Amino acid sequence: MSESVEQQGEVSVGLRLQRARMEKKLSQVEVAEKLFLKTQIIEFLDDGAFERIPKKAFIRGYIRAYARVVGLEGSELVAAYDA
């Protein structure tokens, strides 16, 4: 994992997604299959490596969809991403 420790006292978006995924005992491959995405996109989201995602316009949607799969509030995570 690269830069997914803390941002302004809060756990980063990527780390929150990753932790929720692991609590649900889902692999990156399983999440990718549920969202019809490449596993590499899930890896980038987990790592907080949003700059490596090729289609910047889709990042917020990816975060919302991933959050839904792992039981998190998507709009809250998107707001954290935007901050």
C-alpha positions as CSV (number, residue, x, y, z in Angstrom):
1,M,0.0,0.0,0.0
2,S,1.2,3.5,-0.7
3,E,-0.2,6.6,0.9
4,S,-3.2,5.4,2.9
5,V,-2.4,6.3,6.5
6,E,-4.2,9.5,7.7
7,Q,-5.3,12.8,6.4
8,Q,-6.1,15.5,8.9
9,G,-6.7,13.0,11.7
10,E,-9.1,10.9,9.7
11,V,-8.4,7.6,8.0
12,S,-8.0,8.0,4.2
13,V,-10.8,7.1,1.8
14,G,-8.7,4.2,0.4
15,L,-8.0,2.7,3.7
16,R,-11.6,2.9,4.8
17,L,-12.7,1.1,1.7
18,Q,-10.0,-1.5,2.2
19,R,-10.8,-2.1,5.8
20,A,-14.6,-2.4,5.1
21,R,-13.8,-4.9,2.3
22,M,-11.6,-7.0,4.5
23,E,-14.3,-7.0,7.3
24,K,-16.8,-8.4,4.8
25,K,-14.1,-10.9,3.8
26,L,-14.2,-9.9,0.2
27,S,-11.2,-10.0,-2.1
28,Q,-10.3,-7.2,-4.5
29,V,-11.2,-9.6,-7.3
30,E,-14.7,-10.2,-5.8
31,V,-15.4,-6.5,-5.5
32,A,-14.1,-5.9,-9.0
33,E,-16.5,-8.6,-10.3
34,K,-19.5,-7.2,-8.5
35,L,-18.7,-3.7,-10.0
36,F,-17.7,-5.0,-13.4
37,L,-14.3,-3.3,-13.1
38,K,-10.8,-4.4,-13.5
39,T,-9.1,-5.6,-10.3
40,Q,-6.4,-2.9,-10.8
41,I,-9.0,-0.2,-10.3
42,I,-9.9,-1.7,-6.9
43,E,-6.2,-1.9,-6.0
44,F,-5.8,1.8,-6.9
45,L,-8.8,2.7,-4.8
46,D,-7.6,0.6,-1.8
47,D,-4.2,2.3,-2.0
48,G,-5.7,5.8,-2.3
49,A,-3.8,6.0,-5.6
50,F,-6.6,8.0,-7.4
51,E,-4.1,9.7,-9.7
52,R,-3.4,6.3,-11.3
53,I,-7.0,5.7,-12.3
54,P,-7.2,6.4,-16.1
55,K,-10.7,7.9,-16.2
56,K,-10.7,10.7,-13.7
57,A,-14.4,11.6,-14.4
58,F,-15.4,8.2,-13.0
59,I,-13.5,8.3,-9.7
60,R,-16.4,9.6,-7.6
61,G,-18.7,6.9,-9.0
62,Y,-16.2,4.2,-8.3
63,I,-15.9,5.3,-4.7
64,R,-19.7,5.4,-4.3
65,A,-20.2,2.0,-5.9
66,Y,-17.3,0.4,-3.9
67,A,-18.7,1.9,-0.7
68,R,-22.1,0.4,-1.4
69,V,-20.7,-3.1,-1.9
70,V,-18.8,-2.9,1.4
71,G,-21.6,-1.2,3.4
72,L,-20.2,2.3,3.7
73,E,-21.8,5.7,3.0
74,G,-20.7,6.6,-0.5
75,S,-21.5,10.3,-0.3
76,E,-19.5,10.7,2.9
77,L,-16.4,9.1,1.2
78,V,-16.8,11.2,-1.9
79,A,-16.9,14.3,0.3
80,A,-13.7,13.1,2.0
81,Y,-12.1,12.5,-1.4
82,D,-13.1,16.0,-2.6
83,A,-11.6,17.6,0.6
